[in-house]
Amino acid sequence: KIVLGAFSRVFRDEFYGSMKETKEVIPVKETTLAAFEKMVFYIYKKDIEWGGLSVSEMYDVVNLAKKYHLVELMDEMKTQMGTVTITENTFMEIAHTAAQFSHLFPSVSTPLLLRCAKFLQMTIRTPAKQLQFAMDQYLGGQGDTAMQLLVLARDLPPLTLCSNCGMDVGQCMDGQLVTGIEKLTVGLKLRVNKDSYWGVNSDPQAGEITVVSVDNYSVKINMLGLSSSYDEIEDASNTPHYLYNCY
């Protein structure tokens, strides 16, 4: 009690104030055991593995930091939110969670929403794809969040480098042949060159390809959700298998 009271006047009032709780066990409402433990660990300066928490669970800790007036813990949660990994599969879930808490915790949600908007700007770049994105999210019940992200992305400074090929936007390599193994980096988005052996013989629905790893002579890719074995980047006639897929 002494330690908790020293860190939070809310605890101090509960334990020692004129309206102090007289129960042996004091119930804590509108939170989770995991979040409360993280708060107590933070107060006692114990090591905390923040990476195991979802964004929603992090907001449970944010809620406690606000409830108990723990300014340093609130600052720590802002820092942790800034390290959340955003991917194509998670950015809408993260953004939607941040949007739901934006009125309660604007100082936490606003930077997180801005990070999601920057991710959208880099990955969904053409008006046609943005329209399709908005339509898909409305069908999935997250249309308002999608529109919020699109508005934020619209007001961001324009990109100067392509997020995929790394070239100046005006010199983006989208649709051009990948002609050397040195051009390939992990995470690079590609599509099949229809003029190569693979283009003639592969599944027409193959769609986007992602580079998984590269060695000196060959590349391993993910296509249709499956990882390939290592393959060379050209067919027997020296025609490149891949095109850059930046848009």
TABEL-V358520 format. One record per backbone hydrogen bond with DSSP energy under -0.5 kcal/mol. CO is the residue of the C=O (numbers start at 1). NH is the residue of the N-H. If there is no record, write none. Layout:
CO,NH  CO,NH
This chain:
1,5  2,6  3,7  4,8  8,12  9,13  10,14  11,15  12,16  12,17  13,17  14,21  17,20  24,26  25,27  27,29  32,36  33,37  34,38  35,39  36,40  37,41  38,42  39,43  40,44  41,46  42,45  48,50  49,52  50,53  54,58  55,59  56,60  57,61  58,62  59,63  60,64  61,65  62,66  63,67  64,68  65,70  66,69  69,71  70,74  71,75  72,76  73,77  74,78  75,79  76,80  77,81  78,82  80,83  81,84  85,87  87,90  87,91  90,94  91,95  92,96  93,97  94,98  95,99  96,100  97,101  99,102  101,105  105,108  105,109  106,110  108,112  109,113  110,114  111,115  112,116  113,117  114,118  115,119  116,120  117,121  118,122  119,123  120,124  123,125  126,130  127,131  128,132  129,133  130,134  131,135  132,136  133,137  134,138  135,139  136,140  137,142  137,143  138,141  142,146  143,147  144,148  145,149  146,150  147,151  148,152  149,153  150,154  151,155  153,156  160,169  162,166  167,162  168,171  169,172  173,176  176,244  177,179  180,183  181,184  185,188  188,211  189,245  190,209  191,243  192,194  193,196  193,199  196,200  197,201  198,202  203,206  206,224  208,224  209,190  210,222  211,187  213,220  218,215  219,231  220,212  220,213  221,228  222,210  223,226  226,223  231,219  233,241  233,242  235,238  238,240  239,235  241,193  242,178  243,191  244,175
